[in-house]
């Protein structure tokens, strides 16, 4: 670890500065102007380009290219105020004025976008030969993948008036439920034992959910148990409301699928991810067939920790060496060094995030739970949100989100329409960053005991990213199937489905207590992004395969890898990964990553046989 870390990095976890989006913050007159003028700008665009395919007997590529470029710039103008409002609200969800700004920005953008719906719809329904001529032209070549994705989705478009109605009604429907969920989770207060005493009476206080979840990583088993019980009680108290929100959004999704002619509730996500459903099915089946690895891991963990009856609150119990606190400067040093080892360019981008307050890592009440990196507009940069408490897991989260940040930053060069990647490749850079950090920590380990702790932690992270995410997807599939065939799910229905899908993964290695049945209720992916979760498993197993190639020739690999990141979503996942020599369409592709995980587990078992904790 660098000796000058405290000189290079600030002492405490930072809060972000959103001034690069709007210098004057929430009261910036330019922000207000952008919200107020949004609808007029879109109406002007509509007046100029609506009916493009019928106004001329022979539409020219140069004219359509001009329209696409104007559309791209206009979307960027529309999104900037909303992006600011979302980030501003995420930093403090309990301040009413922030929620009001977010609502205002969403409403203005939705009204404005209703005048732009025609553009993608008309392109999607353009005559095939004419569309082909456009796509192979030099003028439209930079937008080929974006144009192709619209063509693939076009069979599911409704009429323009119908699309407008759906967009407007979503403000008081799906969007409103999303905000309600976030604010409810932000307000959750969990009663957790904050003393170190092993016996009652103990002091208790209400802490935010995210902080209570962090107590599950405590070395003290009593503290973990009390934290889990406190979380369970809080979630139980709020379960009816969470169940209603989930049921409502599942129904909304199903009605949307019915109207658009989707035969599978996962089909919209697969189209967005540009992935064949067969590939997703193969991924799910491969992971489920390897659930035995999860059992083996937790049996070993119980043995090492001397806990023969491992329970749900013990899943994240740290090994002794991984329980240390890591200061914010030391975390910055570790992550910066890991990325600098990949490439000088990656290290430079990380340095900007950490030095220029592009990361909000300071824990506080009301801050949105979890972590994310949000790409913004092409003349700004991404922003990262997390809550840094000093655990090694938090360091891994920082590495993870900075991977996203690097990906989003580099991909700005392909333009706003194609900078964002589908979820299938969105996790590639983030998980790769975690592997870089892991490798650095293993190399610097002083003995086998520390090395074993690192392997155990990494395998556990992989279980959370691969196996747990597949379980979450299976749970979500079960919820949608029940809602479609049997109607609204009761809280008990959701509880039992949650327990049964999770227990299948753990087998007999971990006992899931009765209170764990409520833990489906705070997971935001079910609310915000239906069927998002399988993308984590996709990204993790993909990275494990990529990392094997990186280990063989780091210099050659890094050059191609950074190029792939810079391409963003301008090519399909299949095309992007072909650049790296990967063929994800092979049925046994996922077995490569699972084999590496199995090798890591066996390595941990060999180390465990040599030493004891």
C-alpha positions, 0 to 999 in steps of 0.5 A: 500500500502506498505510503503517501496515500493520506496525501493523495486521497482525502481522509474520509469517504466523499460526497459527490459534487453534481456541479458538472451537470448544473453548476448552480445545483437544484436552483440553477436557472439553466436546470429550470429552463431545461425542464420548462423548454423540453416539450417545445424542443420536442414539438419542433423536432416532430414538426420537422421530421414526422412522416419522413418516410412518406414525405419523400419518394426516396428518403436519402441516408444523409437526411435520415442521418441528420435527423438521427443526430438531432434526435441524439442531441435532443435526448441528451438535452432532455435527460440531463435535468432528470439525471441530475434530479435522480442523483440529487434524490438518491443522495437524500431520499427523505427531503421532500424538495428533492422528491418534488424536483425528481417528480417535476423532471420526470413529468416534464420529460415524459410529456416531452418524449410523447412528441418523439415516440413517432421517430423510432416507431416510424423507423421500426416500421419502415419498408425492409429494403429501404431500411437495409439501404439506410443501415449499410450507408456510410452516413448511418454506419455509426448507428448500425447497432442502435438502428438494428435493435429498434427494428427487432423491437418494432413488432411489439410497438403499439400505435403512437397514440397508445404509446403516448397514453402508456408513457403518460400513465406510467407517471402515476403508475409504474414510476410512482410505485418505483419512487414510493418503494425507494422512499419506503426503503430509505425510511426503514429503521431497524432496531439493532444491538449496538453494544458489544455485550453478549448478554442482555440488557443491551442498548438498541437504536434504530439504524437505516436498513443498509447499516443494519445489513452491514452488521451481518458481516460482524465477527460477533455471531450474537450481533449478526443474529440480532441484526438479522432478527431486527431486519426481519421484524422491520421487513415483516412490519412493512411486508403488506405494502411491499407485497402490494407494490410488487403485485401491482408492478408485476401485473403492470409488466404482464399487461404491457407484455400482453398488449405488445404481444410478448409471449414470455415475461422475460422477452422484453428484457432479453430483447433489451439485452440483445441476447437469445433466450436459449443462451439465458436458459443455458446459463440458468441451467448450468448454474443450477446444476452447480448448486453443489458448489454452494453447499460445499462452500458453506460446509467448509465455512461452518467448519472453519468458523466452528459453527456446525449449525450455520444459519442465514445470519452466518452467511457473511460472517467474515474470516478473521483476516477479512474482518479488519477495517480499511480506511477510505484512503487505503481503499482508494489506494488499493483500487487505484493500484489494481486498475493501474495494473490493468492499464495506465488509462484505467488508472487515470480514469479511476484517479479522476473519480476519486479526486474530483468527487465523482463518488458519493461514499459517505454513509448517512440516513435517507441515502438510497440503499445499495450502490450504483454508477450512473452514466450521464451526458457526453460532456459530463461524466458518470457518478457513483453512489455507495455507502463506505463503512470500511469493510473489505467488502466495501472495498470490493464494492468500490472496485465494482462500481468504478468498473462500471464508471470506467466503462461508462466514461470510455463509451461516451465516445460512441455517442449518447444513443449507443454509449449504454450497454445492455445488461448482459455486458454492463456487469463485465467491467465491474466484475472484472474490477473485483477480480483485479482487486482480488488478485492484488490482495492474493499476491500481497497475502503474507501467509496461507491463512490470509490467502484462505480467507481471501479465497473464501471471501471471493467464492462467497462474492461469486455465490452472491453474484452468480448463484444468488442472482439466478435464485432471484431470477427463479423467484421472480419467474415464480412470482410472474407465473403465480400472478398470471395463473392464480392471481395476486400473491399474498404475503405468505405466497411470496414468503414461501416462494422465497424460502423454497427457491433459496433453500434449494441453493443452500441445500442442507448447508445453511438453515434459513430461519423463519424470519428470513422469509421476509427478505424478498421485500427490500430487493429493488431490482424486482421493482425497478428492472424486471429480470435484471438479476440474471445479468449479474450471473452472466457478467460474473461467469463471463469475467471468470472466462475473460480473466483466464485469458488476461492471466495468460498475456495481460498486456495483449489482453488489456489492449483489446479489453479497453477497446471493447469497453470503449465501444459501449453498446455500439455492437451486440454482446456476441460481436463485442465478445467475439473481439475477445475471442469468446463465443457465448452462443456455445451451450457449454460456454458457462461451464468455463467460468463455473469450472474456475469457481470450482477450482477456487473452492478446491484450492480453498479446501486444500489450504484449509487442510493445511491450517486451522483458524 
